[in-house]
Amino acid sequence: MLMLIHEIYHKDPVTIRDDVTIRDALNTILHKRINGLVVTDKNNKVIGVLAIQDIAGATIPTQFKKNIHMAAAMYRKGFFSESCIAIQDEPVSKYMRKNFVSVNLQDNIMAVTADFLQNDLYIVPVIEAGELVGVITRSEIKKALAYGMKIKGYS
């Protein structure tokens, strides 16, 4: 059974402009109950993606990312909050993934699933004829798995 993107993609992607603040992006993520956003420029062209792990990663100093024990040893009260405050007014463009994976409606789910695993993705834009038509998220991957395993109620 070959499953194509057009069979499972989410047709109503949530987008955000690249000049919006990280705080506003996180607010959108929280209120929409999603894990990632498609980032567009002023002409509505897709130029990146921003996921919750990108925002979280921006709060962690580089040396801590490379050494988890250093992060534990250097921790002090209020440090995380200070890190959050330090990035909240930065533009999305500073932290979004510019090298992102996209798919089209005729791609197969196996390729997307492999990308999700290899690149720890939360959101993949579906682009057809240069236009954003939807997204694949981990929710669509779950539905594809349920469909493939014939679990009723999730197709």
N, C-alpha and C positions, 0 to 999 in steps of 0.2 A: 504494500500500500504506500504510494507516494503522496505525501501531503504537501501542498503548495501554500505559500504565504497568503494568497488571496482567499484561502479557505478559513484562516484563523486570525488574521490581523485585526487590530483594534482600529476602527475607522474614525475615531474622534480624538486625535492626539492633543495633548496639552502643550502649548508652545509658550515660550517666553523670549523677549527681546534680549539681545546681548548686552544692552546698556542698563538693564534692570539690576538692582542690588541683590547681593546674596541673601540678605534678610528677606526681601520680597519673594525671591525664588523659593526659599525654605517655607515661607508662609503659604505659597501656592501649593507646594508639595504636601504640606500638612493638611490644608483645607480640602484638597482634591483627593487625599488619601492615596497618593501614588509615590513611586520611588525615583522618578526621573522625569526630565523635561526635554523637549526638543528646543534648541536655541536657534532663533532666526535673527537676521539683520533687519534694517529698516525697510528693505524691499521684500520681506517675508521669505527670503532664501534661507534654507537650512544651512547653518554654519557650524553646528556643534550639538553636543548633548551634555546635560548636566544631571548627574545622579546624586543621590544622598551620600554615597561614598566619596564623591568628589568634594562635596561641602565638608564632610567630616574630615577628610584628608587634609583640607586646607587649614584646619585648626591645629594640626600636629606638626611641630618643627621637624625639618628634614632629618636631623640627626636622631630623633626619636623613632622615625619610620624605619630606619635601618637597624636600630637596636632597641628592642622592646624592653630590655632590662634597664637601659638608661632612662627610658620613659618612666618606668616605675620608680627608679631611684631619685629622679629629678622632680618628681611630683611635689607640688605644694598647693595648699588650699587656695582656691580662686584662679588657678592657672588656666583651667579649661574655659571658665567664663571669660577671662581676659582674652584668650585666643579667639573665642566666638565673637566678642565685641570688636576685636581688631579686624576681622574680615567682613563684618556685617554690611558695611557701606561700600564694599568693593563691588565692581561690576561683575556680572556673571561671566563676561568674556575672559576674565583673568583666571578662572578656575574650570571653565567648561572643557570638555574633551574636543579638541579641534580635529584630531585624527580619530574619527569615529567610523563605525561600520554602518552601512545602510544596505537595504535589500529592495528588490522590486517584487511585484505581485506574482511573478512566475518562478521565483527562487523556491528551493525546497526547504522544508523545516529542518532537515538534518544539518544543512550548512549553517543555519542560524543557531541551532542548538550548540554546535561545535564552537561558534564564536562566543556564545554566552558563557560557555565553560572556560575557554581559553583566555578571554579578556575580562571576566567578572563583570559582565554587562547587566544592566537593569532595563535598558531601553534601546531599541534599534529603530531608526526611522525607516518607513516604507516610502520609497520615492519612485514615482512613475512619471516618465516624460519630464523630469526636472522638478516636479511638484510633489510636495508632501501630501500623501493620501492616508497615512495612518502610522501606527507603530506596532512593534512586537515588544512585549514586555515579558517578564517572568510569568505573569498570569496566563498569557497566551501559550507559553511553553508548557505550563501545567495542564491547560486544556488539551493541547495536542497530545501530551502523554496519556491523559485520561481517555481521549478518543482512541489512541493507538492500543490501549489496553481494554477498550470496550467497557469503560466504567460509565454507567448510565447517568444521565443528568448533566453532563459536562461537555456535550458536543456543540 
